Amino acid sequence: MNGDFKRPAMGAVNWIGLGTLYMREVRRFIKVYTQTLLAPVVTTLLFLAVFALALGGSHRVVAGMPFVEFLAPGLIVMAIAQNAFANTSSSIMIAKSQGNIIDTLMPPFTAHELTFGLAMGGVTRGVMVGVVVGLAMLPFAPMKMAAPWFVVYHALMASLMLSLLGVIGAIWAEKFDHIAAVTNFVVTPLAFLSGTFYSIERLPAAAQVAAHLNPFFYMIDGVRYGVTGHADGSLLAGVVVMAGVNAALWALSTWMFASGYKLKA
């Protein structure tokens, strides 16, 4: 290192470092695009085929539309969420297990910069997966885009929410079994109980209340409204809940980095 290196001034943003961290995260998944971008397309199309055929195919109508049109937006969001979570959680877990997490923590980053750089890598992967999966679904499930801005907002917020959850889960986890537990006992149940495969209007009253407490419901419902024009819940509540959950997760992530929670030797 030469003597010209200086830590950024208080309040300044380390743009060069932030850009480098973000590009590292993006290049990680682009390098193995067959696994990170193309594999989710195959998996999601299989979900579409299996659930559509098993639950009535083109003959079943849900919320006044063919079942495949109702199902498609939810499957896209699930693909977005799962891949955003996988990107950040795997990045941190691999760095921790290989002992090179120090290479991320040593540069002059603030806690917010670390959170932003890592989370935006996950958001980028989630959004790219969503676009690719959506295009692949078009021949089987026409999507009219009734309210495009709702699609953009909820897709971005869903990606951010799962990216932050991946950061938090990976910092907390001490081994890969722990992050697998977060996936199996938190992410997957919330995703499958979010109304992806059914309209919550058909659930008993108590189950509907429980569904409205699930933040995954609002990201599914928001994208579904943006595509089909149908929503099971309050659109305003969805916008507020997604923003509030992400703010809380962001605060927790930055606290973990700032305090060195399970990161300091």
N, C-alpha and C positions, 0 to 999 in steps of 0.2 A: 504493500500500500504506500502511496506517496503522501507527502505532507499537505497536499492541497485539499484532501477530503475533509468536508465539514458536515456536521449534523445539521439538518434543516432548522431554521429559526423557529422559535416558539410560534405556533399558529400557522406556520407554512405547511404546504402539502408536498410530500416527497413524490412528485409526479413521475420522475424517472423510475424510481423504485416501484411505485404503484403499477406503472405500466408494465414493468418487467415481471412482477408477480402475477398480474392478470394474464399476460401472454404465456407465462409458464403453465398456468392452469389450463388455458385453452389448448396449447400445444400437446399437453398430456393426453387429452381425449381425441384430438384430431389425428394424432399419430396412430391410434388404433381405432380408426373410424368404423371399421367393420363390426367391432364389438360395441362401440359406444353410440353409433348413429344408425347403422343398418340393422343390427340385431333387434333393437326395440321395435322396428317396423314389422319384422316377422312375428315377434311376440304379440304385438297389439292386433295385427290382422288375424292371428289365431284366436285371440280372445273374442274378436268381433264375430268370426265365423262360428266358433263353438257356442257362444252365448246366444247369438241370433238364431242359430238352428235349434238349439236346445229349448229356447223359450218362445218359439213360435215363428221365427224368421219374418218374412215380409207380411205374413197374415196377422201378426199381432200388432195392435195399436196401443201406444202409451201416450197419454197427455195429448191425444188428438193427432198423433203423427206415427208413421211406421217405426217399429221398434229399433231398427238399425240407425235411423236418423236420431232417435232419442239417445241411443247408446254411444254413438261415435264421439260426441264432444267429451263425455266423461272418460272414455278410454284415452283420448288424446291428453287430457289433463293428468291422468294417472301416469302416462309415459313421461310427461314433463316432470312431474314431481319425483318419481322414482329415480330418474337419471340426474336431476339436480342434486338430490340427496347423495347418490352414489359418488358423484364427482368430488364434493367437498369432503365427505367422510373418508373416502379412499385416499385422497391426497394427504390428509393429516395422519391417518392411521399408518400408512406406508412410511411417512417421514418419521413418525414416532418409533415404529418397529425397527427401522433401519438406523436410527440414531442421528439422522440428519435434519431433524426438526429445528435444530439450532441454526441451520442455514436460513430458515425463514424468520426466526425470532431475533437474530443478531443485527440485521440491517436496521437503519434508523426509521422504523415504522411506528406510528401510533397504533393504539388498539383499534381505532376506527379504520385506519388504512389497511391493517391486516384483515379485519373483517370484510371490508369492501373488496379488496383484491381477491380473496378466496371465494367470497360469495358470488361475485360477478362472474367468476369462472364457471360456477355451477349454474348460474342463471343463463349464461350463454349456451351451455350444453343443453339445458332443459328446453330453451326456446328453439334451438336448432332441431332437437328431436321432435318437438311439437310440430314444427313446420314440415319436416320430412314425413312424419306419421300422417299428418293431415292430408298431404298431397297423395300419399299412398292409399288413403281411405276414399278419396273422391269418387272413384269408379263404383264403389260399393255403397256409399252413404253420401248422397248429395248434400252439400252444406251451403246455405244461402247467405250467411252472414247478415243476420237481422240487425245487429248492433255491433259493428266491428270494434268500437272503442272498449266495449265490455270484454271482448275476447282478448285484446291487447293488455288491458289492465289486469285481469284476473290471471292470465297466463304468466305475466311478469311477476305478479305478487305470489302466485303459486310456486314459481321457480325460486324466488327469493326466500320464501318461507321454508322450503325443504332444503335449500342450500344452507341457510342459517341453522336449521335443525341438524344437518350433517356436520357442520362445524362444532356445534355444542356437543353432539353425541360423541364425535371423535375425540374431542378434548377430554371429555369425561371418561371414555373407554380406556381401559388398560390393556386390552387385547382384542383381537378380532371377534372373539365370541361375544364380547360386550356390545360391539356395534351391530352384530347380527341380531342380538336381543332387541335393540332399538328398532331395527327393521321389522322383526317378526312380531313384536308385542306393542309397538306404537304405530309405525308408518303403515304397515299392511292392514291391520284391523280398521284404523281410521279411514283408509282409502276405500276398503270394501264396504264399510258402513256409511258411506257418504252420499248414497243415492245414485251411484254410478250406474247400477244395473236395474234400478227401479225408481218409481216416483214416490217420494216420501208421503205424498197425499194419501196413499193407500195404506199407510201404517196406522196402528192404533195411536191414540192421542199421546200416550206416555212416550211411545217410540219416536213420535214426531218432535216432542220436546227434546229428547236426547239427541236427535239428529241435528237440531238447531244449535246444540252446544258443541258440535264437531266443526272445527274450522275448515276441514276438508270439504264439508258440504257446501260451503260458500264459494270455494274456488271452482268446484264442479258446476254448481248452479249458475255462477256468473258466466262461465264460458258457454254453458248450454243455452242460457238466455241470449248471449251474443250471437250464437249460431242459429238457433231455432226460433227465438222470440218467446220461448216458454221458460218460466221460472217457478220453482216450488216455494221459494222464500222471498223475503224482502230484499230488493236490489240495493237499497240504501244501507241496510244492515250488513249486506255482503261486502260492500265497499269499505265500511267502517271497521268491520271485524278483521278483514284481511290486513288493513293498514295497522290496526292496533296490535294484532298478533305479531306482525313483522317488527313493529317498534319494540315490543317486549323481547323478542328473540334477539334483535340487534343489541339491545341493552345488555342482555345476559352474555352474549358472545364477546362484546367489548370488555365487559367486566372480567371474564375469564382470561382474556389476553393481558389486560392491564394488571391483574393480580398474580398472573402466572399459575393459575389453578391447574394442577396436575401437569404443568409444563416445565416448572423449575426442577432441577435435579435435587 
